[in-house]
Amino acid sequence: MKKIILYELNEVPRKLFNFYVEKYPNSSFSKISEKGILFNTITKDTGELHPWSTWPTVHRGVYNSVHNIRYINQDLSAANSYKPIWEILSENKINVGVFGSLQSYPPISNKYIKFFLPDTFSPSPAASNEELFNFQKFNLNLTSDNKAISRDFKLHQMVMFLKLLNKGTISFNSLFSTSLHLFKESINSKYKSRRSIIQNVISFDLFKKYLIKYKPEFSTYFTNHVAGMMHRYWRDLFPEDFNFNYEEKNKFHSKSILKAMHLAENNLRFLINLADREGYEIFLVSSMGQQAIDRGKYIPEMVLREFEKFIKILKLNIKNYKLLPAMQPDYCIEAVDQTSLEELRQKLLDLKDIEGKNIFLERYEPVGLKLNLFLERSQALVNSKLIKIKDINYPVEKLGIEIIKRDIGTGYHIPNGIMAYYGNSKNSLIKYRNIEIETNKICPTFLKMFDIEIPKYMGSPLI
C-alpha cells in the first residue's frame, strides 16, 4: 500500500525555494531537490488568485471555473460533484488524515478517517475528536483576535493554552518556542510581526503526534506561515526586485521570510526521516506562488471589530446575521434567509466615505445565504475617520470599525508555484522535471498511485 504525505507549503515560489537551497546547501529543501524531484507548477484558475480557490483545485482535480469555490466559508454545495481527495480515498477504504487543509470544513467522519482538523477559518471548532476540537477552539480564538495585526494575549487564551499543555495536546517543544518568542516580543516589539509563524510550531507538533499514532496511507498538512511573511517582506529579502540597494532594506524584516522557511525546514527534515524509515512518499506543493508587487503609497486599513455594533447601526436585526471567519480585508456574512441577505446588501450600498466612494464591496455574487465582502481602502476615510450613511456622517468607531496601520504588502499571488517529490516513485515522475505541471493534475496522480479509478471530469495523471 502506498503511503503519501501532502505537505502544503502555501504560495512558496521557485525563486524563494532556489534562494534558500543556495543559501543553505545542507538543508532538507536541498535534499528533496537533489534526491527527489523539483517541478514547476501553474494554476489556470480564473479571476484574482487566492489560496482558498487554488487549493480546492489541487484537492479536487478541476479548476475553479468548474468547482466554483471563490471565497472562505462559501457554501460548497455547488462543488459536491467534485469531491476532495480525502473524501474519494476514504470512500475507497484508504486511511486518511487531514490537518488544516483549506476549504476542508466540515470534517467528514467514517472508519477510514483517522484524524480530521479543518482549516483555521472554520466557522466552528468541529473536528474528528475531542482533543482536536479543543485545539481548534483555541486556534480559532487566536486567529479571530489577531486578525490583521498581532495583539496581546488575553487571560482566557493563556488558560486555554495551559490546559492544552497539561493534556499533552501542546508539546513542551511548542511551549518553549512560544515562550521564547513572547520573551523576544517583550524586549523588542518588532518580533510581534513574526508571531504568526509560531502557529506552525504548535500545529506541526500536533500533526506529528497524529501521524505517528495513526500512520494513515494519505495525510495532508497545511501551513501559511511562509506566505504571510512573503506578503509583507518580499522587498526586504529581494530588494533587487524594487531597484533597492542593500542599505535601504529593513535588515530585521529581511530575515523574517528565512525564519519562516527555517520552520518549514524543520518540518521537512522530520518528514524525510519518516519517509526513509517507513516508506512514505512526500509531495511538497504550494498551489501557486508569489512575486514582487509595488502597491504605491500605503493607505491604512479598516478592520471590522464589533459586528453587533455594525449591524445595529444599519438598523438590522443581529439575530439574522452571523460573521464568519475570513482573511483581512475580506469578510463573510451569513444571513438567516434570503430576505435578510438582500436587506443587508441594500444597506451596504449606503455606506460611503465623505467623498461618496463605496466602502464595502462585493467580490462575488452571494452563494446560498453567504455574502463575501471586501473593505476598500480610502484615504478620505482615514483622514476624516467618518463613514457616511445616506446623509449622516458617523465616526468609524460607531460602526465597530478600527483603522489600523501595518507593514505594506510587497509580495502577491502569481499562478506559478512548485511541487517537490521525495520517495520511491521517482522513476515514474522524473520525466516531468523540466515540464510545467498544471495543478489540476495532482489529484488524479494521487488516485492513480492508489490504483483508484479517476473520475471522468478530472484530467490525466502524471504517471
C-alpha positions, -999 to 999 in steps of 0.1 A, spaced: 0 0 0 12 35 -9 18 60 19 17 96 9 21 129 28 9 160 11 28 189 27 10 221 17 36 249 19 13 277 8 24 300 -20 61 294 -20 76 301 -55 106 286 -72 126 318 -66 124 315 -28 130 277 -30 161 282 -51 173 311 -29 170 290 3 187 260 -13 216 281 -25 220 298 9 216 265 29 230 237 7 228 211 35 191 218 42 162 193 37 150 216 9 183 209 -8 180 172 -1 145 169 -16 156 187 -48 187 165 -51 174 131 -41 139 138 -52 124 158 -80 115 195 -81 88 206 -105 74 239 -117 36 242 -114 10 265 -128 -26 270 -119 -51 281 -146 -78 292 -121 -97 322 -133 -101 356 -116 -80 370 -88 -59 342 -74 -64 333 -38 -53 301 -18 -90 294 -9 -96 288 -46 -63 273 -58 -61 246 -30 -95 232 -39 -81 229 -74 -53 207 -61 -76 187 -39 -104 182 -64 -86 179 -98 -106 206 -115 -101 244 -119 -123 270 -101 -142 275 -134 -156 241 -126 -156 237 -88 -165 274 -84 -151 278 -49 -142 315 -47 -140 326 -10 -136 314 25 -167 299 42 -185 299 9 -214 274 6 -197 245 -10 -227 225 -21 -222 236 -57 -189 217 -56 -203 184 -42 -200 168 -76 -162 173 -74 -151 156 -42 -118 164 -24 -91 138 -25 -96 128 12 -132 120 6 -125 99 -25 -97 80 -8 -117 73 24 -146 60 3 -122 36 -13 -111 23 21 -78 42 22 -69 55 57 -68 93 57 -56 122 80 -64 158 72 -47 187 91 -57 222 83 -62 220 45 -81 250 32 -118 246 25 -119 213 44 -148 223 67 -169 205 78 -149 174 89 -161 142 74 -164 110 95 -161 74 86 -139 45 98 -111 54 74 -108 90 86 -81 87 113 -79 124 121 -95 155 107 -88 190 117 -103 216 93 -87 249 84 -82 279 107 -111 298 91 -137 273 101 -170 287 114 -169 263 144 -142 241 161 -157 209 149 -130 182 144 -127 144 144 -122 140 182 -123 160 214 -86 168 216 -86 183 181 -119 201 189 -103 218 219 -72 226 200 -92 241 172 -113 262 197 -80 277 209 -67 281 174 -98 299 161 -99 322 191 -64 333 184 -69 337 147 -100 358 152 -85 380 179 -53 386 159 -70 394 126 -47 417 106 -23 426 135 -9 408 165 -24 417 198 -16 409 234 -25 375 247 -57 375 269 -60 357 302 -86 332 289 -62 324 260 -34 317 284 -57 294 304 -67 276 272 -30 272 263 -21 258 297 -50 233 296 -38 220 262 -3 218 275 -15 199 306 -34 174 285 -4 169 261 -21 185 231 5 212 230 41 198 234 68 212 256 87 220 224 59 243 214 58 257 249 95 266 248 93 281 213 62 301 221 77 314 254 109 323 238 92 342 211 69 361 236 100 370 256 116 384 225 85 404 218 87 419 254 122 433 247 117 441 210 83 449 197 95 441 161 91 404 170 53 409 170 55 409 132 67 373 133 42 359 158 21 342 132 49 318 123 47 302 158 14 287 147 35 263 125 55 251 155 24 244 176 4 228 148 31 207 133 40 192 167 4 180 170 3 168 134 35 147 141 17 132 171 -12 120 150 9 110 120 30 87 142 0 74 161 -23 65 132 1 62 102 -26 69 76 -19 60 40 -27 95 30 -24 127 50 -23 164 45 -7 193 65 -13 229 55 8 259 67 5 295 57 34 309 79 58 314 50 32 330 27 23 356 54 60 367 57 64 369 19 34 391 15 49 417 39 86 414 35 94 403 -1 110 436 -7 134 432 22 146 398 11 147 406 -26 154 444 -28 166 440 -64 130 435 -75 123 471 -64 156 486 -75 166 490 -38 201 486 -26 211 466 5 213 496 28 177 506 20 161 474 31 150 466 67 175 441 80 152 427 106 124 420 82 149 407 56 153 377 79 116 371 86 109 350 54 141 330 62 129 324 98 97 311 84 115 289 60 137 275 88 105 262 105 94 246 72 129 231 70 124 215 105 91 201 93 106 187 61 136 172 79 112 152 101 91 141 72 121 129 52 134 109 81 100 93 85 99 86 47 132 69 49 122 48 79 87 38 70 84 41 32 64 73 29 63 94 -2 63 132 2 47 157 -21 55 193 -11 31 216 -30 25 253 -30 -7 255 -52 6 288 -67 34 313 -58 42 349 -51 64 376 -66 72 413 -60 43 439 -62 45 476 -59 14 489 -42 24 525 -43 15 547 -13 2 529 17 -33 537 29 -42 524 64 -68 497 65 -102 492 82 -109 462 104 -144 453 115 -140 446 152 -176 448 166 -200 431 143 -231 437 165 -225 475 165 -221 474 128 -254 455 122 -273 476 146 -263 510 131 -276 496 98 -309 491 116 -309 454 110 -316 425 134 -284 410 147 -303 377 151 -305 374 113 -267 376 107 -235 358 116 -200 370 109 -179 340 97 -141 339 97 -123 353 66 -89 368 58 -84 405 61 -96 426 41 -123 400 32 -154 394 53 -180 367 51 -215 372 65 -242 345 66 -279 356 67 -307 336 81 -328 338 50 -329 354 15 -349 384 26 -323 393 53 -295 388 29 -310 412 3 -317 437 31 -281 437 41 -269 441 5 -290 471 0 -279 487 33 -242 482 24 -247 503 -7 -254 533 16 -220 531 33 -196 556 17 -166 577 26 -171 615 27 -162 617 -10 -191 593 -19 -169 562 -25 -184 528 -15 -165 511 13 -180 476 14 -176 459 -20 -189 425 -31 -161 405 -47 -186 378 -59 -223 371 -61 -236 355 -29 -237 317 -29 -266 305 -9 -271 328 21 -234 338 24 -221 371 13 -184 379 7 -173 415 12 -141 434 6 -132 465 27 -119 491 2 -92 514 15 -100 551 15 -76 579 23 -106 602 27 -120 579 54 -86 577 71 -83 614 72 -118 622 84 -124 590 104 -160 593 92 -184 570 73 -215 584 56 -247 565 58 -271 583 34 -267 619 45 -254 614 81 -217 611 90 -207 586 117 -174 582 134 -159 548 123 -159 535 159 -197 540 160 -198 512 134 -174 490 153 -146 497 128 -110 502 137 -84 519 114 -50 501 116 -16 505 101 6 476 92 36 468 70 29 474 34 24 443 12 53 438 -12 46 402 -24 15 389 -41 0 359 -58 11 345 -92 -1 313 -109 34 297 -109 43 275 -79 63 244 -71 59 207 -64 87 187 -49 86 149 -46 106 125 -24 101 88 -25 103 55 -44 81 66 -74 109 89 -87 115 70 -119 78 74 -129 78 111 -123 113 123 -133 103 129 -170 83 159 -158 112 176 -141 116 203 -167 79 205 -177 54 229 -162 27 209 -144 -9 221 -142 -22 218 -106 -54 201 -116 -32 170 -124 -21 165 -88 -53 149 -75 -56 124 -103 -20 115 -98 -27 106 -62 -57 85 -73 -35 67 -99 -9 59 -72 -36 43 -51 -50 24 -81 -83 41 -78 -104 49 -109 -101 85 -119 -134 104 -124 -140 114 -160 -142 151 -151 -106 151 -140 -76 155 -162 -50 128 -168 -25 118 -141 13 124 -143 21 86 -141 
